[in-house]
Amino acid sequence: MTRRASFATTSCKQTCIAKIWPYNRPGHKTNPIVPVTQPDPAPITRHLRAMFGSRLLIAAVHHLRVFETLRIEPLSLAELRSRLQLSERPAMVLFPALCAMGLLAHDESERLFITELGRFLIHGQTPNLTGYTGLEQSDPGALEMAVRLKNDGPLDTTQGISFVKEGEGPSPMDDPGLARTLTLGLAGRARHLSPLVAANLSTRQGHLLDVAGGTGYYTYEWLLVNPESTATILDRPAVLTIAAELLDEFVQSGRPGAETIKGRVTFLPGDMLTDELPQTDLLLAASLFHDWPTPTCQQLAHHFAAALHPGGELWVHDAFLNDTLDGPLAVTDYSAQLFWNTKGRCYSRAEYRSWFTQAGLEPTQDAFPTQMDYGLIRARKPD
């Protein structure tokens, strides 16, 4: 599989090193953490996720024939979806990615058209690179990506979709082996990002509900800088077993205050989609919405809003598309990976804010970057 090297030429000093400190925002208390400088591992995950973006490109050129469809005239998103027979989710994975690659763009009427760069992917254009990209058109990953784009996911879902619950059946995360594999696989990312998230979440005496909390690191770090607060981690029982093991390690780390955390955190087994959630002051949804299609995200926004006390806050930590749905490339690659492995994709901040508003919350325009192409947004429940 041909790999893109879009990020390889960026100066490591610019890309790999980031200063992390609490943001000073009017009316928002931040955690008193001393500024630190540490590497941002984003280049590693960008190279990993580029594989999925490459599959999108090959599928678009040779299996869906996107550029042949657009070669005569620009088309609206609805018209292009209709001609290619694409559902909403694959379309919102594919077209932002092709825009982020500089191959498509939107005109003043919001129609998609082929850029000068993209014209190199039209059959019959002289010169063109369709023969060159065609060398990869039989790659199994590209072929499977084309199938998934046309069918909004894999044809065979009898075993569930990756680690995401399918319908009314049991969750794959109820299997102890699968739960351990995924949770520990994500532990390094959570261990790195959790102090940065904790530095930006509201500092307050109260309760945090960490939904689908996984490793628990985001909760542990927040409790470390909120010594009078408590927290609940909601997840599947097999996942909570691992979170409890990681809590034991965290408590014994020797960090100031870590020994107090075990008595302030509760592990709550449950199903976030169907179970009533405990009332809370802060609700954290970290890398959560992106596993689900839009209707489920709207349902979750209402469910989470109902769990907040008046004046409470819903925080989302995730990777966000531009509101113009044309990048950034690192996030469209990630969206392709999520499309491959889950029922979801990456969403824009505007999409989240629309869900929050529909759920009766007051979204802010704040956007707080962390690292690894992630960031935070929030919404408040009216008093």
VOMAR-287232 format. One record per residue (C-alpha): x, y, z; residue in one letter; residue number from 1. Coordinates in steps of 0.5 Angstrom, whole numbers. Layout:
REM residues N
X	Y	Z	A	NUM $
...
This chain:
REM residues 383
0	0	0	M	1 $
3	7	-2	T	2 $
4	11	4	R	3 $
3	19	4	R	4 $
9	23	7	A	5 $
5	29	8	S	6 $
7	31	15	F	7 $
14	28	15	A	8 $
17	34	12	T	9 $
15	39	18	T	10 $
20	41	22	S	11 $
20	37	29	C	12 $
21	43	33	K	13 $
14	46	30	Q	14 $
11	39	30	T	15 $
13	35	36	C	16 $
14	40	41	I	17 $
8	43	44	A	18 $
8	48	51	K	19 $
2	46	55	I	20 $
-1	50	60	W	21 $
-8	51	63	P	22 $
-12	57	59	Y	23 $
-14	63	63	N	24 $
-21	64	60	R	25 $
-26	69	63	P	26 $
-31	66	68	G	27 $
-27	59	68	H	28 $
-22	57	73	K	29 $
-17	52	71	T	30 $
-12	47	74	N	31 $
-6	50	78	P	32 $
-1	46	74	I	33 $
6	49	72	V	34 $
7	50	65	P	35 $
11	44	62	V	36 $
14	42	55	T	37 $
13	35	52	Q	38 $
13	32	45	P	39 $
7	31	41	D	40 $
6	24	39	P	41 $
2	27	33	A	42 $
7	25	27	P	43 $
6	18	30	I	44 $
-1	17	29	T	45 $
-2	21	23	R	46 $
3	16	19	H	47 $
-1	10	22	L	48 $
-8	14	20	R	49 $
-5	16	13	A	50 $
-6	8	11	M	51 $
-14	9	11	F	52 $
-14	16	8	G	53 $
-10	12	2	S	54 $
-15	7	1	R	55 $
-20	13	1	L	56 $
-16	16	-5	L	57 $
-16	9	-9	I	58 $
-23	8	-8	A	59 $
-25	14	-10	A	60 $
-21	14	-16	V	61 $
-22	7	-19	H	62 $
-28	4	-15	H	63 $
-33	10	-14	L	64 $
-30	14	-20	R	65 $
-31	21	-16	V	66 $
-27	25	-21	F	67 $
-30	22	-27	E	68 $
-37	24	-24	T	69 $
-35	31	-23	L	70 $
-31	32	-29	R	71 $
-37	35	-33	I	72 $
-40	40	-28	E	73 $
-39	42	-20	P	74 $
-45	38	-16	L	75 $
-48	39	-10	S	76 $
-47	34	-4	L	77 $
-54	31	-5	A	78 $
-53	31	-12	E	79 $
-46	27	-12	L	80 $
-49	23	-6	R	81 $
-54	21	-11	S	82 $
-50	19	-17	R	83 $
-45	15	-13	L	84 $
-51	12	-9	Q	85 $
-47	14	-2	L	86 $
-51	14	5	S	87 $
-49	20	9	E	88 $
-44	17	13	R	89 $
-39	15	8	P	90 $
-40	21	4	A	91 $
-38	25	10	M	92 $
-32	21	11	V	93 $
-30	21	3	L	94 $
-31	28	1	F	95 $
-28	32	7	P	96 $
-22	28	6	A	97 $
-21	29	-2	L	98 $
-22	37	0	C	99 $
-17	36	5	A	100 $
-12	33	0	M	101 $
-13	39	-4	G	102 $
-17	35	-10	L	103 $
-24	37	-9	L	104 $
-26	44	-6	A	105 $
-33	48	-5	H	106 $
-35	54	-10	D	107 $
-39	60	-8	E	108 $
-46	55	-8	S	109 $
-43	50	-4	E	110 $
-42	45	-10	R	111 $
-36	41	-10	L	112 $
-31	41	-16	F	113 $
-25	38	-18	I	114 $
-19	43	-17	T	115 $
-13	44	-21	E	116 $
-9	38	-17	L	117 $
-15	34	-17	G	118 $
-15	34	-25	R	119 $
-9	29	-25	F	120 $
-14	24	-23	L	121 $
-19	24	-29	I	122 $
-18	19	-34	H	123 $
-16	22	-41	G	124 $
-13	28	-38	Q	125 $
-6	29	-41	T	126 $
-2	28	-37	P	127 $
-5	24	-31	N	128 $
-4	20	-25	L	129 $
-9	15	-26	T	130 $
-5	9	-29	G	131 $
0	11	-23	Y	132 $
-5	10	-17	T	133 $
-8	5	-21	G	134 $
-2	0	-19	L	135 $
-6	0	-12	E	136 $
-13	-1	-14	Q	137 $
-13	-8	-13	S	138 $
-10	-8	-6	D	139 $
-14	-11	-1	P	140 $
-15	-5	4	G	141 $
-17	-1	-2	A	142 $
-22	-6	-5	L	143 $
-25	-7	2	E	144 $
-25	1	3	M	145 $
-30	1	-3	A	146 $
-34	-4	-1	V	147 $
-35	-1	6	R	148 $
-36	6	3	L	149 $
-42	3	-2	K	150 $
-45	-1	4	N	151 $
-44	4	10	D	152 $
-40	-1	13	G	153 $
-37	-8	12	P	154 $
-42	-13	9	L	155 $
-41	-18	15	D	156 $
-43	-15	22	T	157 $
-45	-22	25	T	158 $
-39	-21	30	Q	159 $
-41	-14	31	G	160 $
-37	-8	29	I	161 $
-30	-8	32	S	162 $
-31	-6	39	F	163 $
-38	-3	38	V	164 $
-44	-6	41	K	165 $
-49	-8	35	E	166 $
-56	-7	36	G	167 $
-59	-11	42	E	168 $
-54	-16	43	G	169 $
-48	-16	48	P	170 $
-42	-11	47	S	171 $
-36	-14	44	P	172 $
-33	-11	50	M	173 $
-36	-16	55	D	174 $
-31	-21	53	D	175 $
-25	-20	58	P	176 $
-20	-22	53	G	177 $
-22	-17	47	L	178 $
-24	-11	53	A	179 $
-16	-12	55	R	180 $
-13	-12	48	T	181 $
-17	-5	47	L	182 $
-17	-2	53	T	183 $
-9	-3	54	L	184 $
-8	-1	47	G	185 $
-11	5	48	L	186 $
-8	6	55	A	187 $
-1	10	52	G	188 $
-6	15	49	R	189 $
-10	16	55	A	190 $
-4	16	60	R	191 $
-1	22	55	H	192 $
-7	26	54	L	193 $
-10	26	61	S	194 $
-6	31	64	P	195 $
-7	36	59	L	196 $
-15	35	59	V	197 $
-15	35	66	A	198 $
-11	42	66	A	199 $
-17	45	62	N	200 $
-23	42	65	L	201 $
-26	46	70	S	202 $
-23	46	77	T	203 $
-29	46	82	R	204 $
-31	42	88	Q	205 $
-36	37	86	G	206 $
-37	31	82	H	207 $
-35	28	75	L	208 $
-38	23	71	L	209 $
-33	20	66	D	210 $
-38	16	61	V	211 $
-34	10	57	A	212 $
-28	12	62	G	213 $
-24	6	59	G	214 $
-17	6	63	T	215 $
-20	12	68	G	216 $
-14	16	67	Y	217 $
-18	22	65	Y	218 $
-21	21	72	T	219 $
-15	20	76	Y	220 $
-12	26	73	E	221 $
-18	31	74	W	222 $
-18	28	82	L	223 $
-11	29	83	L	224 $
-12	37	82	V	225 $
-19	37	85	N	226 $
-17	34	92	P	227 $
-24	36	94	E	228 $
-28	32	89	S	229 $
-31	25	87	T	230 $
-32	22	81	A	231 $
-36	16	77	T	232 $
-33	12	72	I	233 $
-38	8	67	L	234 $
-36	3	63	D	235 $
-37	-5	61	R	236 $
-35	-9	67	P	237 $
-30	-12	64	A	238 $
-27	-5	62	V	239 $
-28	-3	69	L	240 $
-23	-9	72	T	241 $
-18	-6	68	I	242 $
-19	1	70	A	243 $
-19	-2	77	A	244 $
-12	-5	76	E	245 $
-9	2	73	L	246 $
-12	6	79	L	247 $
-8	1	84	D	248 $
-2	3	80	E	249 $
-4	10	80	F	250 $
-5	11	87	V	251 $
2	8	88	Q	252 $
6	12	83	S	253 $
8	17	89	G	254 $
5	23	86	R	255 $
3	28	91	P	256 $
-4	27	93	G	257 $
-5	20	89	A	258 $
-6	16	95	E	259 $
-13	20	96	T	260 $
-16	18	89	I	261 $
-18	11	91	K	262 $
-23	13	96	G	263 $
-26	18	91	R	264 $
-28	14	85	V	265 $
-33	10	84	T	266 $
-33	4	78	F	267 $
-40	4	75	L	268 $
-42	-2	71	P	269 $
-47	0	65	G	270 $
-49	1	58	D	271 $
-49	9	57	M	272 $
-54	8	51	L	273 $
-60	5	56	T	274 $
-58	6	63	D	275 $
-60	12	67	E	276 $
-54	16	69	L	277 $
-52	19	76	P	278 $
-53	26	77	Q	279 $
-47	30	76	T	280 $
-43	37	76	D	281 $
-39	35	70	L	282 $
-39	30	65	L	283 $
-33	28	60	L	284 $
-34	24	54	A	285 $
-27	23	51	A	286 $
-26	19	44	S	287 $
-34	17	45	L	288 $
-38	20	40	F	289 $
-34	19	34	H	290 $
-36	11	35	D	291 $
-43	13	33	W	292 $
-47	15	27	P	293 $
-51	22	28	T	294 $
-57	19	30	P	295 $
-54	16	36	T	296 $
-50	22	38	C	297 $
-56	26	38	Q	298 $
-59	21	43	Q	299 $
-53	21	47	L	300 $
-53	29	47	A	301 $
-60	29	50	H	302 $
-58	23	55	H	303 $
-52	27	58	F	304 $
-55	33	58	A	305 $
-61	30	63	A	306 $
-55	27	67	A	307 $
-52	34	69	L	308 $
-54	39	75	H	309 $
-57	46	73	P	310 $
-50	50	71	G	311 $
-47	43	70	G	312 $
-42	42	64	E	313 $
-41	37	58	L	314 $
-34	37	56	W	315 $
-32	33	49	V	316 $
-25	31	48	H	317 $
-24	29	41	D	318 $
-21	30	34	A	319 $
-26	35	30	F	320 $
-27	37	23	L	321 $
-27	44	21	N	322 $
-34	47	21	D	323 $
-33	48	13	T	324 $
-32	40	12	L	325 $
-25	41	8	D	326 $
-20	38	13	G	327 $
-15	38	17	P	328 $
-12	32	13	L	329 $
-10	29	20	A	330 $
-17	29	22	V	331 $
-20	26	16	T	332 $
-15	20	16	D	333 $
-17	19	23	Y	334 $
-25	19	21	S	335 $
-23	14	15	A	336 $
-20	10	21	Q	337 $
-26	10	25	L	338 $
-31	9	19	F	339 $
-27	3	18	W	340 $
-27	0	25	N	341 $
-33	3	28	T	342 $
-40	6	27	K	343 $
-38	13	27	G	344 $
-33	18	24	R	345 $
-30	25	26	C	346 $
-35	31	27	Y	347 $
-34	38	26	S	348 $
-35	43	32	R	349 $
-41	46	29	A	350 $
-44	39	29	E	351 $
-43	38	36	Y	352 $
-46	45	38	R	353 $
-52	43	34	S	354 $
-53	37	38	W	355 $
-52	40	45	F	356 $
-57	46	43	T	357 $
-62	41	41	Q	358 $
-61	38	48	A	359 $
-62	44	51	G	360 $
-55	46	53	L	361 $
-51	52	52	E	362 $
-45	51	47	P	363 $
-39	56	48	T	364 $
-35	58	42	Q	365 $
-29	55	46	D	366 $
-24	50	43	A	367 $
-18	48	47	F	368 $
-13	44	44	P	369 $
-9	39	47	T	370 $
-4	34	43	Q	371 $
-5	28	38	M	372 $
-10	33	34	D	373 $
-15	33	39	Y	374 $
-18	38	43	G	375 $
-24	40	48	L	376 $
-30	43	47	I	377 $
-36	44	52	R	378 $
-43	46	53	A	379 $
-47	48	60	R	380 $
-53	47	62	K	381 $
-58	53	64	P	382 $
-59	54	72	D	383 $
